[in-house]
Amino acid sequence: MSDPDIGDVAATGESLESLPDGWAKATIGDLLIWIEAGKSFKCAPRPAMPDEWGVIKVSAMTWGEFRPEENKAVLDDVMLSPEHEIYPGDVLLSRANTVDYVGAPVLVDSTRARLLLSDKSLRLILGSGVHRKWITYWLQAPAVRRSIAAKATGTSDSMRNISQSDLKNIVIPIPPVDEQRRIAETLDAQMVCLREIEKRLRTAQDRLAQLKDSLMIAASTGVLNPGMEGRSASIPPSPAVQDGVLPLLAEGWRWARLEEIADVIGGVTKDSKRQDDPGYKEVPYLRVANAQRGYLDLTNVARIRVLPETLKKLRLQKGDILMTEGGDRDKLGRGWIWEEQVRDCIHQNHLFRARVHAAATHPTLLAWFINSAARGWFETNAKQSVNLASISISKVKQLPVPLPPPGAADEAVDCGTQALDRVNVLEIAVRDGLARVANLRRTLLIQAYEGQLVPQDPADEPAEHLLKRVRVEREATVAERKAARRASRAKNTMSSKDLATSRKAPPPSIPPSTAEQITLPLEFTA
């Protein structure tokens, strides 16, 4: 067991040595009776039906509120144990998650029946008197979040783990019980307002995204150009793909297959065995994570060693369009235009590169179309495996794309750029608003953690009294559980002689009034 770790106060750097009157310094474990962990189950890749058992996913505990719909249907009901069922009032915590969300707590307000803890979730059994909403807020405080992140183990940011012992050893300030209630009530009132503001901003963000899609479709099909109206246009069908309903085109525009106007190739597959070969050259290369919808994220560009001829073949040029080959079904085909931001850069095999033929169309028009109207086409023509979807390069070459008449491409790009720039201004304003909401929420939690959110009341019972009661309760519960286990083992243990005797003749019946009955603690009954 590691040494207790004092969580630092986020805003001011004050230590826990200076506490408000009536507060105490203790570990998270000092507030608990014990911690319950879930189990791993064989599950279907879908939510459970009302009459089925389900097990929660980590996403049920990620966003600050409990989401019972985030679950998977349990297939193996042999391992089911009612003691792992989730109930209203439970304080749950994500044992394994991304670096930002490992240890994320939620208070279960309501839930569906037959929903179980997973092996990546923990249930905190609190001592009597510990305020449930207060401890849920406390575990979200920046200082506690940093302590959890520091103790979380794992080699990848995509999955970190926090052990029960490390969690219990984190030291936090404990206010009196009555102040816990006042803190929780004050935070509740403020958080309700912030959630409503955030909800409206998210709605605005979604509507702006829809408007952006509509503008990209209109610009890439010529309909956004002044005086242009859309008309129906067809393309000879391809037996390899399903085109579905295509958007309307402006007068003079037509449909073509991607392979008619661009060279489309896949990328490099990493050869781990040849990365030390002196004949290979180290170069930057783009991965799926770099290709986002409508932009390229170049904050983290990996490097790979390849043959000189591979670099010559795959070196990206200005105007190349990158598209994802695999991943979530709704993210296939996302990507953007390469602007030669990095020298001698290539791309991995999970990205496609389309290099537009000279004068065929403007790369921006093609990129707008791929990231808007073509999204449904990619989903329709994708192949789904258990967890990932993908699309073949032969199908991508059959993507129907709009072609402008001579001289119309630049006007379409100008019209689209002007309209999208106005939307971008609004999107920035919404993002700023969401950032302010997040900062206000953080500030409230910091003030509560430092004892500055509500006034202290000298009449409050000091927190030390609560900690003593919880300690007595925990010791009694541990003793009861040990006694119950001993009784269970004694009941199930039988000597070979007794076993042989029991096989020869049944034992005499014992009148109910004289029979000895072992009363187990509540948590051992089902």
Long-range contacts (C-beta under 8 A, 24 or more apart in sequence): 1-165, 1-169, 2-151, 2-165, 2-166, 2-169, 3-169, 4-169, 4-170, 4-171, 5-147, 5-150, 5-151, 5-169, 5-170, 5-171, 6-171, 7-141, 7-143, 7-144, 7-146, 7-147, 7-170, 7-171, 7-172, 8-143, 8-146, 8-147, 9-143, 9-446, 9-449, 9-450, 10-141, 10-142, 10-143, 10-146, 10-442, 10-446, 10-449, 11-142, 11-443, 11-446, 11-450, 12-450, 14-450, 16-171, 16-172, 16-173, 19-173, 19-451, 20-175, 20-451, 20-456, 21-456, 21-458, 22-175, 22-176, 22-179, 22-456, 22-458, 22-460, 22-461, 22-462, 22-463, 23-173, 23-174, 23-175, 23-176, 23-451, 23-463, 24-173, 24-174, 24-462, 24-463, 24-464, 24-467, 25-171, 25-172, 25-173, 25-174, 26-171, 26-172, 26-174, 26-463, 26-467, 27-168, 27-169, 27-170, 27-171, 27-172, 28-139, 28-167, 28-168, 28-169, 28-170, 28-172, 29-167, 29-168, 29-169, 30-174, 30-467, 30-470, 30-471, 31-126, 31-127, 31-130, 31-135, 31-174, 31-467, 31-470, 32-124, 32-125, 32-126, 32-127, 32-168, 32-470, 32-474, 33-125, 33-126, 33-127, 33-470, 33-473, 33-474, 33-477, 34-125, 34-474, 34-477, 34-478, 35-122, 35-123, 35-124, 35-125, 35-164, 35-167, 35-168, 36-83, 36-84, 36-117, 36-122, 36-123, 36-125, 37-95, 37-117, 37-119, 37-121, 37-122, 37-123, 37-164, 38-84, 38-116, 38-117, 38-118, 38-119, 38-120, 38-121, 38-122, 38-123, 39-79, 39-81, 39-84, 39-116, 39-117, 39-118, 39-119, 40-118, 40-119, 41-74, 41-75, 41-76, 41-79, 41-116, 41-118, 42-74, 42-75, 42-76, 43-72, 43-73, 43-74, 43-75, 44-72, 44-73, 44-75, 45-72, 45-386, 45-387, 46-72, 46-73, 47-71, 47-72, 47-73, 48-72, 48-73, 48-74, 48-114, 48-115, 49-73, 50-112, 50-113, 51-114, 52-114, 53-77, 53-80, 53-114, 53-115, 53-116, 54-112, 54-114, 54-115, 54-116, 55-115, 55-116, 55-117, 55-118, 56-86, 56-92, 56-115, 56-116, 56-117, 56-118, 56-121, 57-118, 58-94, 58-96, 58-97, 58-101, 58-118, 58-120, 58-121, 60-106, 60-121, 61-92, 61-93, 61-94, 61-97, 61-104, 61-105, 61-106, 61-121, 62-94, 62-97, 62-101, 62-104, 64-104, 64-106, 64-140, 65-106, 65-109, 66-92, 66-106, 66-107, 66-108, 66-109, 66-110, 66-111, 68-110, 68-111, 68-112, 68-115, 71-115, 74-116, 80-116, 81-526, 82-526, 83-523, 83-526, 84-116, 84-117, 85-114, 85-115, 85-116, 86-111, 86-115, 86-116, 86-117, 86-123, 87-111, 89-132, 90-123, 91-123, 91-124, 91-126, 91-132, 91-135, 91-136, 92-117, 92-121, 92-122, 92-123, 92-124, 93-121, 93-122, 93-123, 93-124, 93-139, 93-167, 94-120, 94-121, 94-122, 95-119, 95-120, 95-121, 95-122, 95-161, 95-162, 96-120, 96-159, 96-160, 96-161, 96-162, 97-159, 97-160, 98-157, 98-158, 98-159, 98-160, 99-149, 99-152, 99-157, 99-160, 102-148, 102-149, 102-152, 102-160, 102-161, 102-162, 103-139, 103-145, 103-148, 103-149, 103-152, 103-162, 103-167, 104-140, 105-135, 105-136, 105-139, 105-140, 106-136, 107-132, 107-133, 107-136, 122-164, 122-167, 127-466, 127-469, 127-470, 127-473, 127-474, 128-469, 128-470, 128-473, 129-177, 129-466, 129-469, 129-470, 130-177, 130-180, 130-466, 130-470, 131-177, 131-180, 131-181, 131-184, 133-184, 133-187, 133-188, 134-175, 134-180, 134-181, 134-183, 134-184, 135-180, 137-183, 137-184, 137-187, 137-445, 137-448, 138-172, 138-448, 138-449, 140-445, 141-445, 141-446, 141-448, 141-449, 142-442, 142-445, 142-446, 142-449, 143-172, 143-446, 143-449, 144-170, 144-172, 144-449, 173-449, 173-451, 174-463, 174-466, 174-467, 175-451, 175-463, 176-457, 176-460, 176-461, 176-462, 176-463, 176-466, 177-460, 177-461, 177-463, 177-466, 178-457, 178-460, 178-461, 179-454, 179-456, 179-457, 179-460, 182-454, 183-448, 183-453, 183-454, 186-448, 186-453, 186-454, 187-444, 187-445, 187-448, 187-453, 190-444, 191-441, 191-444, 194-437, 194-440, 194-441, 197-433, 197-437, 198-434, 198-437, 201-430, 201-433, 201-434, 201-437, 202-434, 204-426, 204-430, 205-427, 205-430, 205-431, 205-434, 208-423, 208-426, 208-427, 208-430, 211-423, 212-294, 212-372, 212-420, 212-423, 212-427, 213-372, 214-372, 215-416, 215-419, 215-420, 215-423, 216-368, 216-369, 216-371, 216-372, 216-373, 216-416, 216-420, 217-247, 217-368, 217-369, 217-372, 217-373, 218-416, 219-365, 219-368, 219-412, 219-413, 219-415, 219-416, 219-419, 219-420, 220-365, 220-366, 220-368, 220-369, 220-372, 220-373, 220-402, 220-412, 220-416, 221-247, 221-248, 221-249, 221-250, 221-253, 221-369, 221-373, 221-402, 222-249, 222-250, 222-251, 222-252, 222-253, 222-402, 222-404, 222-408, 222-412, 223-248, 223-249, 223-250, 224-412, 224-415, 224-416, 224-419, 225-250, 225-408, 225-411, 225-412, 225-415, 226-415, 235-400, 238-398, 240-394, 240-395, 240-398, 241-377, 241-381, 241-395, 241-398, 241-399, 242-380, 242-381, 243-377, 243-400, 244-376, 244-377, 244-380, 246-373, 246-400, 247-373, 247-402, 249-402, 250-408, 252-404, 252-405, 252-408, 253-402, 253-403, 253-404, 253-405, 253-408, 254-402, 254-403, 255-400, 255-401, 255-402, 255-403, 256-400, 256-401, 256-403, 257-397, 257-398, 257-399, 257-400, 257-401, 258-354, 258-396, 258-397, 258-398, 258-399, 258-400, 258-401, 259-397, 259-398, 261-356, 261-357, 261-360, 261-361, 261-366, 261-401, 261-403, 262-321, 262-354, 262-355, 262-356, 262-357, 262-360, 262-366, 263-354, 263-355, 263-357, 264-352, 264-353, 264-354, 264-355, 264-393, 264-396, 264-397, 265-313, 265-314, 265-352, 265-353, 265-393, 266-325, 266-349, 266-351, 266-352, 266-353, 266-393, 267-314, 267-346, 267-347, 267-348, 267-349, 267-350, 267-351, 267-352, 267-353, 268-304, 268-306, 268-310, 268-314, 268-346, 268-347, 268-348, 268-349, 269-348, 269-349, 270-304, 270-348, 274-305, 275-304, 275-305, 276-305, 277-305, 279-307, 280-305, 280-306, 280-307, 281-305, 281-306, 281-307, 281-308, 281-311, 283-311, 283-344, 283-345, 283-346, 284-342, 284-343, 284-344, 284-345, 284-346, 285-345, 285-346, 285-347, 285-348, 286-316, 286-322, 286-345, 286-346, 286-347, 286-348, 286-351, 287-347, 287-348, 287-350, 287-351, 288-324, 288-325, 288-326, 288-327, 288-348, 288-350, 288-351, 290-322, 291-322, 291-323, 291-324, 291-334, 291-335, 291-336, 291-351, 292-334, 292-335, 292-336, 293-331, 293-334, 293-335, 293-336, 293-371, 294-334, 294-336, 294-371, 295-336, 296-322, 296-335, 296-336, 296-337, 296-338, 296-341, 298-341, 298-342, 301-342, 301-345, 304-346, 304-348, 306-346, 310-346, 311-344, 311-346, 314-346, 314-347, 314-353, 315-344, 315-345, 315-346, 316-340, 316-345, 316-346, 316-347, 316-353, 317-355, 319-355, 319-356, 319-363, 320-353, 320-354, 320-355, 320-363, 321-353, 321-354, 321-355, 321-356, 321-363, 321-366, 321-367, 321-370, 322-347, 322-351, 322-352, 322-353, 323-351, 323-352, 323-353, 323-354, 323-370, 323-396, 324-350, 324-351, 324-352, 325-349, 325-350, 325-351, 325-352, 325-390, 325-391, 325-393, 325-396, 326-350, 326-388, 326-389, 326-390, 326-391, 327-388, 327-389, 327-390, 328-388, 328-389, 329-379, 329-382, 329-384, 329-389, 330-375, 330-379, 332-378, 332-379, 332-382, 332-389, 332-390, 332-391, 333-370, 333-371, 333-374, 333-375, 333-377, 333-378, 333-391, 333-396, 334-371, 335-367, 335-370, 335-371, 336-367, 336-371, 337-363, 337-364, 337-367, 352-393, 352-396, 360-403, 361-401, 361-402, 361-403, 361-404, 361-409, 362-404, 362-409, 362-410, 362-412, 362-413, 364-413, 364-416, 364-417, 365-402, 365-404, 365-409, 365-412, 365-413, 365-416, 366-401, 368-416, 369-401, 369-402, 370-399, 370-401, 374-399, 374-401, 477-521, 480-521, 481-521, 481-523, 481-524, 484-518, 484-520, 484-521, 484-524, 487-518, 487-520, 491-518
